[in-house]
Amino acid sequence: MSGVPVSPGSAVGPVVQVSPALTAPANEPAPQGPEEAAASITAVERAFEDVAVGLERRAEDAPGAAKEILGAAALMARDRALLKAVSKRITDGCGPTRAVEASVAEYCAMFQAAGGYLAERVTDLCDVRDRVVARLLGEPEPGIPALHGPCVLVARDLAPAETATLDATLVRGIITEAGGRNSHTAILAAGLGIPAAVQVAGATALEVGTIVAVDGDSGVVTVEPDQATQDTMQRKAFARRTALQAASGPGRTKDGHPVALLVNIGTAQDAISAGPMDVEGVGLFRTEVLFLGKQSAPTVEEQTQIYRSVFAAFGTRRVVVRTLDAGADKPLAFADLGEEENPALGRRGLRMGQAIPDLLDHQLEALGAAAQGTSAEVKVMAPMVATVDEAQWFAERVRAHGLPSAGVMIEIPAAALRSRDVLDVVDFGSLGTNDLAQYTMAADRMQGALSDLLDPWQPAVLDVIDAACVGARAHGKPMGVCGESGGDPLMALVLAGLGVTSLSMAPGKVDLVRYALSLHDLATCERLAAVARAARTAGDGRAAVLREVDPALRDVL
């Protein structure tokens, strides 16, 4: 069985199926009269609030990316417009669970039509729906069954609330029929170091207990693998562990060319966990987690305290902070800019900062104050920058608050193609390859059927990355990568060959990328980059690079 690989590594184990969620009874009675309708509306509101509280509790102990995703899902459960839509259907004579399903279906259709970040929220919204329906029916919320030993988890799709809290010591692999290359299941599985494949047709038909082998590097799932296949996978896993144990120190190619290895974080707890690791700092600190779910913006003092604890965790190493990336799928109660027909292409990221400059200025003030009290090398970058004027506006504000290093996210093709101008007015750039692929290929990140278009090996995406690096080199400015492709050991070689100076990724991916770089000199990386860009298709490019790399790397992939 073949699917889309989203989290590297290999695993063998018995199948555990995640049961489908409950649905509204076909014969659900409609409320009789205003009193019954009012009681049903009250029950629905209570169920939505209970679900929101439950998601927030899960978020409290979740790592950064999971915390952000769960927090956003909790906001959905409290969405007043959605509750109003459900209430209207009940008042018009619809049963409560059917009203919830119909209203959510309407919202999902709108989100899918909008595309981009809103389309990414469909899985989250459906999870909220399933939890609310279960509560209304008096049943336990849907979830993963009790696990009694190592297994491979199989599902139609996994809700973020479930993936975020998986026990990686028991869940050896993940297989889903839905999802995409940049879905929340993919991001969270990679962060947990669990091999995973999505878009595996027929996976939910596998019988519980069936032994399967999951190859998270190729997306291939082998049903009832023979002993030779299992031995090969175990040998590869042992070779990987052995190789990674020997890899340490700063990221650099075989001939000593530096490529800094950094981690992505979202909370102070992430920083405390990653601080002792053998990494060179943080390449992406997502600060929106501090703002989500609040009725008012955190004060300058509150932000300062959190930023200071993050900086302190990394001593004298660099910490690259992304300013608030809100809007679209991350609505803020205190920063409502009104409805937008296509929020993913609207006022999000820096555009929101320009519309509400106090929000950005308060964040920069807090970052400046926190930086003064620590030894970390603090760098600040803006999301969703498209023009040199935007970059200039941001850089001036950053420096006015005493912060010496201002940069921009390169995630819009316009900024990549004109990076010579954009990088002339800032100190560094960082490629957000997830969004860059989405906007380059006009393909929704959450549409599993479009996973091939979103493949970072697409030659067109590599051409846009190359253009960004050429512009950076013209000014001697560093250009990093903080998107998911930075954690792919093969792609890391190509990126280094294109001129990328740092790679930021989930902490669990650092060692394999370090090992891959150590086996190849810069000239080889440059040749691999040329090979990938010369390919006609993404698959051809990856296959050609795989053939050319050091056999020691192939042995562990």
N, C-alpha and C positions, 0 to 999 in steps of 0.2 A: 504494500500500500504506500502511495506516495503523497506527500503534502509539502507544505512550505516550512523550511527550517527557521526557527526563531530563537532558539537558545541552544548553544553548542554543548557537545558532550554526547555520551551514549549511556543507555540504561537498559537493563533486562528485568522484567518482573511480571507478576500476574495482574491482569486487568481488574480494576475496580471502577465500576460505572457510576457516574453521578446521575441520580434519578432526575427525570424532567420535573419541572415545577407543576404545582396544581393549577387547574384552570377553573374559571367560573362555571358553576353548574348550569347545564342547558335549561333546566326547568326552574331556575331561581325566581321566586315570586317577587313581583313589584310591590313597593310600599303602598299600603292602602290609606290614603288620606294624608293631610299635612303633618300630623303628629308622627306617623310612622316614617314619613320622608325625613323629618327633622331628626328623628332618632338614628336613622341610617346615615345621615350626613355627619352626625356627631361621632358615630362609630368609625366612619371612614377617616375623619380628621384625626381621631385618636390613634388609629392604625398607622397612618402616615407619620405622625409624630413619634410613635414608638419605634418605627423603623429608622427614622432619622437619629434618634437617640442611640439605638443599637449600632448604627454605622459610625457615629462619633466615638463611641466607646472602643470599637475596633481600631479606629484611627489613632487613638491615644497611644497605643503601644506599637503601632506600625512604623516601619522605616519610611524615609522621606517620600519616595515616589508613591508608595502605597498610602501614606497619610494624605497626600494631595488628592489622590483619586477617591479615597473614601470620603474625604471632606466634601468634595464636589458632589458625590452621590447623596450625601446627607442634605446638601442644599436643595437638590432636586426633590427630595421627599418633603421639603417645606415650601415648595414653589406655590405661591398663592394662586397663580393663574391656572395651574393644573388642578388644584383643589376646587377652584371655582368651576372648572369644566366638569369635574366629577359631580359636584353638588347640583349643577344644572340638569345633568342627565337623570339624577335620582329624582329631582323635583318633577321632571317630565315623565316619570313613571318607569324608570329603569332600575333593576336590582343593583345593590351596592357593588358586588364584585364585577358584574357585567359593566357597570358604569366606569369602574376603575380601568378595566381592560380596554374599553372603547376609547376612553380619554387618552390613555397612554398610547394606544395605536395611532391616534390622530397626531399626537406630539411626535412620535417616532417618524411618521411620514413627513412631517415638517422638517425634522432634523435631517433626515436622509436627503430631502430635496435641497436643503441649505448646503449640505456637504461639509467638508473640512472638519473643524473642531466640533461643530454641533453633531455631525454624523458619528463622531467618536463616542458621543455620550449615549447612543442608543442602547448599547449593552448595559450601561449603568442604570438607565431609566427602566429597562425591562427587569433588571434585578430588583429595583425598588417596587415595581408592580407585583412581581412574584411574592415578595415578602409581605406586601400589604394584603394581597389576596389570601395568602395562607393565614394571616392573623384574622381576617374577617371570617374565614371558614373555621376558625378555632383549631388550626393545625400548626405544627412547628414550622418555622421558616425554612425554606429550602436550603440545602447545603450539602457538603460532602459527608458521606456516611462515616461512621467510626472506623478508623483504620487500625488493623491489628498486626500489621507487619509491612515490610517493604512492598511497594506496588507501583503500577503505572496507572495514573488517573486518566480516565477517558470521559469526555463529555461533549454534548453538542457545542457548548461554549462555557467558559468559566466566568462567573461574575467576579469583578475586582475584589469584592468583599471576601470571596472565598480564596482567590489566588494569593491575596496579601497575607493570609494567615496560615498558609500551608506549612507543614512540618517537613522540611527538606530531608530529614533523616529517614522518613517513611515514604514520601513521594519521590520515587527515583526518576520518574519521567511523566510528561504530560502530553496527551493527544487530544485535539479537538477537531470537530468537523467544520466549525466556523472560525471567526477571527482572522486577523491579518498580520502582516509583517510587523506593524507598529501598534498592534492592539495592546490593550492593557494586560491581557494574559501574557503576551510576548514579553513586554517590558518587565513585568513582575517576575516571571519565570526566570528570565536572564539575571535579574538582580538576586534571585535566590540560588542561582547556579543549578537549576533543574533543567536537564535536556528537554526540549519541547518541539513539537511539530503541530502546525495548525493546517486547516483546509485539507484534512485527511478524510476523503469521502468514504463512507461506510463504517467509520470508527465506532459509532454507537451501536452497530449490530454485533460487535465482538462480545462473546459470552464472558461473563464474570469468571475470573480464574484462568482465562486463556493466557499463556505466556507470550509476551511480545517483546521485541527489541526495538528501541527507539534510537534513531541516529539524528541528533539535533543539529548536525552539520550538513546533512544532505536532505533531511525531511523524510527519509525512508523508514517505514515501519514494517518489520518482519514478523509475521504471525507464526507462532510455534517454531522459532528458529532452531535449527539443528545444533548439535554440540559444537561443530566446527565454527559456526557463526558466533555462538556465545563465547567460545574461546578467543576468537579474533577480537571481539568487542572488549573482553576482559583484558586481553593483552594490550590493546590500544589504551584502555583506561589506566593500566599500570604504567605504561610508557609515558603517558601524559603526567601522571602524578610524579614520577621520577624526574622528568624534565623540569617540571615547574618548581620542584623543591630546590633545584640547583640554580634557578633564575633569581637574581636579586640585584639591587642597586638601581641607579638612574637608568631611564630608558635610552638606549643608544644602539646604533647599527653595529655590525661586526667590525667596521673600521673606525668606530668611535664617534660617528656623527650623532649629536644629541637629538632625541625626540622625547620630550618630557611626557611622563605617564602620570595622569591625574585622575581624580574620581569625581563623579557627580553626586551631589548631596541635596537634601531638601530641608533638613531640620538640624537643630543643635545636637540632637541625639545622634544623627547620622555622622556629624563631625566628630563627636566623641568616640564613636565606634571606628571610624576610618582613620582618625589621627595617628594611632600607633602603627598603621600599616606601612609597608615599604612602598610608598608613593611620594611623588614630588609636590603634592598639594591638591587643590581643588580646581577643576576646570570649569565647573558649573555648579553654583549654589543657587538653587531655585528659591527665591524668596517669597513667592506667592502663597506658600503654605501658611505663612504668618498672617495673611490677610483673609483667607477663605473662611466663610462661615461666621464672620463677625458683622455686627450691625454698625459698628463704627471702626474707623481705621485705628490700628495700634498706635499709641503715642510715640513720640520720638524717643522718650526714655525707655519704653518697653522694647522698641526695636534695637536701641543701642545695647541693651543688656544681652539680647540674643546674639546680635552680630559679634559682640565682644567675646562671647563664649565660643563661637565658631572659630574666630581668628585665633584665639588662645590654643585651641586644640591642635593647630598646625604649626605652632612655634614661629620659625622664620620662613616657612615655606609659603608659596603663593596661594591665594584664595581669590578666585575669579567669581564675582558676584553678578548675577543677572538681576537687574531691577525688575520691579513688578511686571509680570506678564499676565495681565488680567484682561477681561473682555472675552467675547465669544463663549467658550465652554466654561469659563471661570468668572461668572457674574459676581459683582460685589454690591452689596446692599447700599453702601455709602458712595458708590461711583457709578450710578446708573445714567448712562448716556442716551437712554431711550431705545426703542426697538430698531433693529437694523435688518434689512432684507437678507443680507448674507453676512452674518457676524464674523465668519472666518476671514473675510476680506474687508472687514470694517475697522472700527477704532479699537484695536487691541494693542497690547504692548506699549511701545513708545508713543503711539498715536493717542492712547488714553492719557499718558503722561503729559502730552502737549495740550490735551483738552482740559485736564485738571492738574495744572502745574504744581499746586500745593502738595498733592499726593506724592509726586516725584521728589520735590524739594525736601519734604520731611524725611523721606527715606534716605536721600543723600546726606542730609544733616546727621542722621543717626549713624550712617556708615562712616562719615568723617570723624565723628566723635569716638566711635568704637575703634577705628584704625589708629587713632592717636594713642590709645592705651595698650596696644599690643605690638609685637615685633613682626607680625605677618606681612607679607608683600601683597597688599590689597589692590585688586584691579576691579573696575566696575564696567559692566557692559550693558547696552540697551538691546531689547528684543525688537524684532520687526522693523528694522531700519531699511529704507528703500532708496534714500537719496543722500547726496552729500550735504544738503541743507539740514536734513534731520540729524545727521551725524555731527555736524558743526554745532547745532543747537544743544545737543546732549553733552558734547565734550565741554562746552563753555560752562554748563551748569555743574558738571562733575568737578571741574577745576575750581569753580567758585566756592565749593564746599571743602576745599583743602585736600581733595583726593587727587593724587598725581597721575594716575593711569586710567584713561577712558578708552573704552573699546566698543565694538558693535557686534551683534550677532549677524552673520551672513546666512540668512535663510530665505531671502527673496532673490530670485534670479537677477533682478535689476541691480541689487547691491553687489552681487558677484561679478556681473559683467562690467560694472563701473567701479570696481574695487580700487583702481588706481586713484580715482578721485576721492572715494570714501575714506580709504586708508591714509590719504594725505592729511586729513584733519583729526584723526584719532591715533591712538598708540598701538592698537592691535585689533585683530578680527578673530571671530570664532564661528566656524561653520556648524550650523544646526542642520545636519544632513537629513533628518526626518522631514522637516518642513520643506527644505530645499528640494528634495525629491518630489514631494507632493505638488509643489507649485511649478516645478519644471515639467513634470509629466501630466499635470492637470488630472491627478488621480487622488481620490479621497483616501486618506491613510487608513480608514477603518473598513473600506470595502475589500473584503477578502478576495473577491473575484478579480480585483485589480492588483493583487500582490506582485505579479510579474512586472508591472509598470513601476511599482515602488521599490523594486530591487535596487539597492545602492550600486550594483554593478552595471546599471544601465549606462551605456557609453555617453549618452547625452548628459546625464547627471555628472559623470566624471569630467566631461568637457567644461561644465559650469564651475565645478570645483577647481579645475586647472586655471580657468580665467581668474578666479578669486585669488589664487596663489600667485599668479603672475603679477597682479596688481600690488599685492603685498610686498613681493620681492623688489618691485620698482622703488619702494621707499625703505627697504630694509626693515619692514615691520613683521612681527610674528603673526602667523595664521594657524590657529588651532582647530580641532574638531571636537565638538561635545555631543554630537548625535550618536545614535546607536551603532552606526557603522564603525566608529572608532574602536569598538570592542571586538571587532572581527579580525583575527590575526592575519588572514590573507589580505583583507582590505587595508589593514594597518600598513602593510608593506607598500601597497599602491599609493596610499595617502602620503607616506613618507617620501616616495618617489616623486610625487606631484609638488612637494615643497611644504607640506604641513609640518609645523614645528612642535606641536604637542597634541596628545590624544587623551580625551577624558571619557570615562566609561563607568559602568557599574563596577564596584570594587572587586567582585568575583572574576572579572575578565582580565585584570591587569597582568597577572603572571604569565598567561599564555601569549598575550601581545608582547610582553617583554622578551619572552623566549623566541618568538618569531623574529623580532627585530635583531636579536643577538646573532642569528644564524646568517644574516644577509648584509652585505655592505651597501653603501648608498648607491653605487653605480648599478647594482643588481636591482634595487628598489626602483630606480629610475627606468630601468629596462622593463620591469614588470608593469609599471604605470603605463608605459607606451604600449605594451602588449594588451592591456585591458582596454585602453582607449581605442585601439585599432580594431577591436572585435566588433562584429556586426550586431551581436545580441549580448544581453547580460549573462546568459548561461555560457555562451562561448567565451566571454571574457574571463569569468571565474575559472572555467575549466582550463583555459590556456595558462593562467597564472599558477594554478595548482600543479600543472605539469612542470613548470619552470622552477618551483621553489626547492629548497634543500630537502632531500628525502627525509631527514630527521623531523622536519615539520609535518610532512605528509603522514608520518608514522603515528602522530598523535592527534590528527584531525579525523 
